[in-house]
Amino acid sequence: MANTKSARKAVRQSERRRTRNRAVRTRVRTATKAALRVLAAPAVAATAEAVSKAQSVIDRAAKRGVIHRRTAARRKSRLMRRAARALAAASGEQA
């Protein structure tokens, strides 16, 4: 356990940060899963909106330092790649 006053304060701060970061990370995962669910569905119209929302949440997490900026870039890249594949498949089916 923390002995000094500054160490006790550091414990309080890190606990606050941990809970905040956990909520942001959860938001990132939820938005990503929602976008992937939309990609799996045949509805093309909702795809752009869901992917855009997920990208926004990922960018916000990176800006706050919850996830690394390169991790954010990688996640967005993978999401966009899957979106492009899903849209190509959908347009191929219509043709």
WOVEN-V204870 format. One record per helix or strand of 2 or more residues. SS is the DSSP state (H for helix, E for strand). FROM is the first residue (numbers start at 1). LEN is the number of residues. If there is no record, write none. Layout:
ss = <SS | SS>
from = <FROM | FROM>
len = <LEN | LEN>
//
This chain:
ss = <H | H | H>
from = <5 | 45 | 69>
len = <36 | 19 | 26>
//
